Structure formats: structure tokens, C-alpha cells
Amino acid sequence: MAAAGSAPKQAYSRVEVRRVLGISEQQIRSWEKQSFVDCLESYTFSDLLALKTLVALRRSSVPALRIRRALAVLREQLKDGGNPLTELKLYSEGKKIRVQFADAKWEPISGQLLLDFDKAEIEKLRSFPRAKDTSQASGSKIQRRAEAEHWFERGLQLEQAGAAMTEIVAAYEKAIELDPNSAGAYVNLGTVYFNARAMKDAERLYSKAVEVDPNYALAHFNLGNLHDENGDREQALYHYVAALGTHPDYADAHYNIALLYQSMGQSLKAVHHWKAYLKLDSGSSWAAIARRELEKLRESTIVRGRE
């Protein structure tokens, strides 16, 4: 055990991280694949704290989908490319994620500020003079966003419980009705339709998510998948590249772009994205496929060079 007041260790191996946090290699790889954390062989103390936050959220039964959405929103807000898991305090209240920075607390997905006043402060607020119309409008907007978040979370819960599609759709549609700018609700509802093979509805909802939030990487990625399945390579490529424009370390986008370029006979571009993918996800079963495809391209290049 380190002496009191000593500096934290400078580097931790993956084995040490697993032992300290009590997690498996499979769990770390899953978080890497979902872009929660970077794929590393050596971890700093800051990296260890990020993993510790994820462990705490998952042990509080916070769904992975909610963590992914919260991190995506917070990364967009940290415009300098900062890491929300190390620069902000993330914690759970039930199955909800809360963020604290300095004295401010907020809900990351809706952006709603959370007021934590004692009784004396509440009485001061009640007696504080304010413009009636402004306060009513502001209060109504906050209430609608809070209700929209409730229905969004209800949709997540129904999906996880394997509820009927009609119930899930109704929950997300209610969230959108209350907050027409809820890009996450559009994407989740679009995915419900996508899985049901209702492609026109899925495309409409994914496109609406991009309209509401042009930098929403997941919305672009899902549109890419949809167009790819429909055989529209040009549009698929456009949206995959757009996803990378917002999130350059989006491993799955690199993977799908590599497949697209390979099918289009653009080997050099495919090689570039296979390599980028393998830097981000080197240990999964998908990585084995990426290495196999990369080797096939290298062999075909050597053969052509000999001809």
C-alpha cells in the first residue's frame, strides 16, 4: 500500500486495472468497442478514474445505452476534445446519470439544471419578485423537457424489458411531442422501426435527428447503415464520413467505411480505414475479421505488383 500523501502510480497495466477495479477483460473490451474509453495497454491514473466511473454507473444498473448517449452529449459540449469521464463528475441517481462541475449539477441528455436548495433558499426563491409571463414560460418549458426525459427513459426501459413495439413507439413519440428537439428520441425510435424493417419510417426519423443535431454521430452512423442495406453506397459513405467528422475515433464507422471502399475496389482507402479501426479495437472478434480483410488486400496488392 502506498504511503499517505504519496503520488499516484504513473502507469497501470490492463491486468492491474482489472484487479484493482474487479472487472473482466471482456468488460473493458466492450467499453472500448462502444467508445466509452480508448483502447490502451497502459493506463494513467486519470484513465483509471474514468474506468472507475463506468464501473460505478454500471453497478448502479445505469443502462449502457444511456451512458453512451450521455457521453456523446458531454463530448460535444467539451469542444476541446476533453474526456467527460475525467473532467466532470458523473454519478447515478437510481438509473439516471447526473453531472457535477464546480457547484452546478445537471442532467446531461436533456441539459436540465438540477437545483439543490435547502429550505431557507427555497423560501427566498418563492419571495423573489419576477416577471410573471417570463417565469411562466420558462417554467412551462422546463416542465415539458422534464416530462420528455421521463418518456425517453420510459422508452429505454420498455426496450430493455422486451415490451411490445407499440408501447415502445408510444413512449418515444410522447418524448418527441413534448420536446421536438430530442435527437436521442428520434434516433431510438428510428432504430425501433429499422429493426422492424420499416425502412422509410427509420430513414425519416434518423434524418430528423440529423436536422435537429447535425453533429450527432450516432444518427449519421445509423443513416449510413440504412443506406448501406438499401444498396445506396454513396449515401452510406456520406453519412459514415459525417459520423467520423464529429467523432474521429468512431471504430464502427471506420469498419463500415473500410468494407464499403473494399467492395468499391478502392483498396488503398480501405486499408487506411482497416488500420484506423484496428488501432481503436484490437481485441474483439470483429478485429479478427478486420485483420483477415486487411491481409487479403495486402496479398492482392502484392499479386498485382508481380503481374
Secondary structure as the mmCIF struct_conf table of DSSP 4:
data_model
#
loop_
_struct_conf.conf_type_id
_struct_conf.id
_struct_conf.beg_label_comp_id
_struct_conf.beg_label_asym_id
_struct_conf.beg_label_seq_id
_struct_conf.end_label_comp_id
_struct_conf.end_label_asym_id
_struct_conf.end_label_seq_id
HELX_LH_PP_P HELX_LH_PP_P1 ALA A 2 ALA A 3
TURN_TY1_P TURN_TY1_P1 ALA A 4 GLY A 5
HELX_LH_PP_P HELX_LH_PP_P2 SER A 6 LYS A 9
BEND BEND1 GLN A 10 GLN A 10
STRN STRN1 TYR A 12 SER A 13
HELX_RH_AL_P HELX_RH_AL_P1 ARG A 14 LEU A 21
TURN_TY1_P TURN_TY1_P2 GLY A 22 GLY A 22
HELX_RH_AL_P HELX_RH_AL_P2 GLU A 25 LYS A 33
TURN_TY1_P TURN_TY1_P3 GLN A 34 SER A 35
BEND BEND2 PHE A 36 VAL A 37
BEND BEND3 GLU A 41 GLU A 41
STRN STRN2 SER A 42 TYR A 43
HELX_RH_AL_P HELX_RH_AL_P3 PHE A 45 ARG A 59
TURN_TY1_P TURN_TY1_P4 SER A 60 SER A 61
HELX_RH_AL_P HELX_RH_AL_P4 ALA A 64 GLN A 77
BEND BEND4 LEU A 78 LEU A 78
TURN_TY1_P TURN_TY1_P5 LYS A 79 GLY A 81
HELX_RH_AL_P HELX_RH_AL_P5 PRO A 84 GLU A 87
BEND BEND5 LEU A 88 LEU A 88
STRN STRN3 LYS A 89 GLU A 93
TURN_TY1_P TURN_TY1_P6 GLY A 94 LYS A 95
STRN STRN4 LYS A 96 PHE A 101
TURN_TY1_P TURN_TY1_P7 ALA A 102 ASP A 103
STRN STRN5 ALA A 104 TRP A 106
TURN_TY1_P TURN_TY1_P8 PRO A 108 SER A 110
STRN STRN6 LEU A 113 LEU A 113
HELX_RH_AL_P HELX_RH_AL_P6 LYS A 119 SER A 127
BEND BEND6 PHE A 128 PHE A 128
HELX_RH_AL_P HELX_RH_AL_P7 LYS A 132 ALA A 161
TURN_TY1_P TURN_TY1_P9 GLY A 162 GLY A 162
HELX_RH_AL_P HELX_RH_AL_P8 MET A 165 LEU A 178
TURN_TY1_P TURN_TY1_P10 PRO A 180 ASN A 181
HELX_RH_AL_P HELX_RH_AL_P9 ALA A 183 ASN A 195
TURN_TY1_P TURN_TY1_P11 ALA A 196 ARG A 197
HELX_RH_AL_P HELX_RH_AL_P10 MET A 199 VAL A 212
TURN_TY1_P TURN_TY1_P12 PRO A 214 ASN A 215
HELX_RH_AL_P HELX_RH_AL_P11 ALA A 217 GLU A 229
TURN_TY1_P TURN_TY1_P13 ASN A 230 GLY A 231
HELX_RH_AL_P HELX_RH_AL_P12 ARG A 233 THR A 246
TURN_TY1_P TURN_TY1_P14 PRO A 248 ASP A 249
HELX_RH_AL_P HELX_RH_AL_P13 ALA A 251 SER A 263
TURN_TY1_P TURN_TY1_P15 MET A 264 GLY A 265
HELX_RH_AL_P HELX_RH_AL_P14 SER A 267 LEU A 280
BEND BEND7 GLY A 283 SER A 284
HELX_RH_AL_P HELX_RH_AL_P15 SER A 285 ARG A 306
#
